[in-house]
Amino acid sequence: MYSTEALFDRATAAYEWGRARWAVASALPLAAVPLASFAVDHRLVSSVVLGVPLLAVGIGLLWRGQAFGRGLGLGVKAGFVPLVMGHAANLYGHVCTASGCTSLCLPACVLGGSAAGLIVAIASTRSQRGWHFMGSGAATATLIGAFGCSCVGFGGIAGLVAGMGLSLTAARLWRAADA
């Protein structure tokens, strides 16, 4: 016969194992992001190097649940802005003027990151779920946006992070000034 403590431990382990299986199954659709990104830009290394952490973060946030899990959905939506802008800039190429040619990838990544940061900041301010929601949303948006912003390597991802950080900080300061 099992003691009450042993039964509780077994029930807790079964519950956590069930949540982990559910999180893995629920995060599998995130694999479409690296696959679609590879189909557009044919960068296998960046698709794998960014895809594995995206799936791991998705599984972890869903397993943790509550505001962390809800932030994942927000981050997926916000992350598509820099993803699409980065891929579009990469497909369009560059702009030539009388003074020379310039790539559109880095400005697109900075603008896309700024837009994604604003989306995350506005949604987290409206929901009042706290930093857990905003942090998981921002992390997920950064990972998803990085697929499009890897068009110029780490510079594009740095531009994405800088734009997102700038807009999140500005929104936070704006909120603090209103309070």
Secondary structure, 3 states (H helix, E strand, C coil): CCCHHHHHHHHHHHHHHHHHHHHHHHHHHHHHHHHHHHHHHCCHHHHHHHHHHHHHHHHHHHHHCHHHHHHHHHHHHHHHHHHHHHHHHHHHCEEEECCEEEECHHHHHHHHHHHHHHHHHHHHHHHCCCHHHHHHHHHHHHHHHHHHHHHHCHHHHHHHHHHHHHHHHHHHHHHHHHC
